[in-house]
Amino acid sequence: MQTVRLGRTGLEVSVAGLGCGGHSRLGMARGKDVHHAADMVRGALDLGITFIDTARAYGTEEAVGLGLRGRRDEAVISTKAGIGRGSGDFVSAADMGRYVDESLAKLQTDHIDVFLLHGLRVPEYRHAIDVILPELAKQKAAGKIRFIGASEQFGGDTGHKLLQQALGEDDPFDVVMVGFNLLNPSAHDRVFPATQAKDVGTLIMFAVREALSRPEELKKVVGELIARGEVDPAKVDAADPLGFLKDAPGSPSVVEAAYRFCRHAPGAHVILTGTGDPEHLKANVEAILAPPLPADVLARLEAIFGRVDSVSGN
């Protein structure tokens, strides 16, 4: 397993991280139980994965705790909690303190390595800075969390407005979780220059989702991008948008190319991958560990998708 320094946290972590959310949630979203999910965590450790990302909203914290029982020292745990309520108001500092304690109990640990504000949005930002971060600083001083971060709500913020605001104003986060993939590489210019300059660790989500794992969905998304003028139809085969990968050395699949694209992007640290199938996880890790894509492939991807900032790939 290759490792990387997670920015100013100084944590040395695997470049492949186990994502415990997404469409699978370690298989629990598809009918598997918590014991299967815990086995996925153990299997990830056996593959050399040391970064495990979960969240209170995923319903997988308990599985992570079970999977890490007796092996806690092998893993860096990241979990998350949102600060917005469905009614439109925000959680209190006391609520956030309770969330930390609840996560600690489910994870069966006395500390969380990286605690992130989950799906943070621009309207929530000032509350996060003024009310929630002081509480998390108290939790950090108490030894319950080590580093503080935030994930963006990429599905509704595909242009990274929240992260640009945070990185440009207060620089409050040691780690950020950013949506990035070959269909929407806008973080190249809008996020990574700032994270690199400020030594902020990055966790890459949405490397592969529906549009990059289902050919029909890919055609649909590219068709919509053409219709909106974000992709030049003269530069892409709308019927087989990434068919040119077959001519690249090794003929990488779309999924493999997508992981390699993210893994070797300057500024990307941990590439998150999630599944409920052990063989699928192994294949994804192998793709993440593969060499960079050839320069001509990267140039073609840039020519096609370099101006796209409106899709998540979900």
C-alpha positions, -999 to +999 in steps of 0.1 A: +000+000+000+012+035-009+010+061+018+007+099+019+011+126+045-024+141+052-014+177+051-006+196+082-021+168+104+011+150+099-008+117+097+007+091+074-022+073+058-030+050+029-037+067-004-068+044-007-094+051+020-125+030+029-156+051+024-184+038+045-212+058+029-222+063-007-246+040-024-234+009-006-226+018+030-204-013+032-233-033+018-258-022+045-277-001+020-283-033-001-295-055+027-263-067+044-261-066+082-236-049+105-215-080+108-209-081+070-200-044+071-176-051+099-160-078+078-155-052+051-136-030+075-114-060+085-108-068+049-098-032+041-072-034+069-059-066+054-054-049+021-034-022+038-060+005+040-054+026+071-079+055+065-116+047+074-142+073+068-177+071+082-204+094+095-233+094+120-257+098+090-244+067+073-254+043+100-220+025+097-202+038+128-211+007+147-198-015+120-165+004+119-162+000+157-168-037+154-144-041+125-116-023+144-120-041+176-085-053+186-070-034+156-077+003+165-041+012+163-040+001+126-065+028+115-071+065+112-108+071+118-127+099+102-163+106+110-187+134+104-218+152+117-239+178+100-249+212+116-281+218+097-316+207+107-344+198+084-364+227+098-338+252+085-321+261+117-288+248+131-276+224+158-263+239+190-228+236+204-242+213+231-257+191+203-223+189+186-207+179+219-233+151+222-227+140+187-190+135+194-197+114+224-222+093+205-198+087+177-170+077+202-194+051+218-204+036+185-168+035+172-157+019+205-127+043+208-116+071+231-106+094+202-116+103+167-086+112+145-105+135+121-139+149+129-156+167+099-186+189+096-207+169+072-220+184+039-213+220+050-231+246+030-224+283+025-255+294+045-242+273+074-207+286+074-209+315+098-227+293+124-200+267+119-172+293+126-189+312+154-207+284+173-196+249+163-159+252+159-153+266+194-171+235+207-150+212+186-119+230+199-131+221+234-135+185+223-100+186+208-085+200+241-102+171+259-085+146+237-117+133+221-108+145+186-074+152+171-081+172+139-111+192+126-123+192+090-153+197+068-169+180+038-186+199+011-221+191-001-209+183-036-242+173-051-255+209-045-222+227-046-204+213-077-184+245-081-170+243-045-182+277-033-181+265+004-146+253+003-134+284-016-149+305+011-134+285+039-100+282+024-099+319+014-112+334+046-106+317+079-086+286+071-103+267+100-100+232+087-070+208+089-087+184+064-114+189+037-134+163+018-139+175-018-158+161-047-135+155-077-136+132-107-128+133-144-163+145-153-159+175-130-123+183-124-130+219-112-113+213-079-080+214-099-082+251-101-107+261-073-096+240-044-063+223-047-041+254-051-054+267-017-051+233+001-016+229-012-006+265-002-021+261+033-011+224+037-046+212+042-053+175+039-077+164+012-101+134+011-114+128-024-151+117-027-171+110-059-141+096-077-164+069-091-202+071-088-231+062-111-220+081-142-186+065-142-197+029-134-228+027-157-223+033-194-259+044-200-257+070-172-224+083-186-240+088-220-269+106-204-247+129-183-224+138-213-255+144-234-267+169-208-233+186-207-233+189-245-268+204-244-257+230-218-226+239-238-201+227-212-187+200-235-179+205-272-196+178-292-168+179-317-144+166-291-164+137-278-182+106-291-216+111-275-224+074-280-192+062-262-177+092-244-147+074-229-143+048-256-109+062-264-095+046-232-095+013-251-066+026-271-045+036-241-017+013-228-033-015-209-068-005-221-079+007-186-116+004-179-135+036-172-136+028-134-098+022-133-091+053-153-113+073-130-095+062-099-061+067-115-071+102-126-079+112-090-050+094-073-023+112-093-039+147-093-016+172-076-033+181-043-052+149-039-043+128-008-067+100+001-090+086-026-121+072-009-137+040-023-168+023-010-184-011-016-200-040+001-181-066-019-146-077-009-135-085-045-148-052-057-129-034-030-097-052-039-101-043-076-107-006-066-076-005-045-056-020-073-068+007-096-059+034-071-024+020-068-019+019-106+004+043-124-007+077-137-027+078-169-007+086-200-002+123-208-022+121-240-052+106-222-050+133-196-048+159-223-079+145-240-099+144-208-089+180-201-100+190-236-134+173-231-143+180-195-119+208-184-147+234-183-173+213-165-183+223-130-221+215-129-222+177-123-211+155-094-211+122-114-236+107-089 
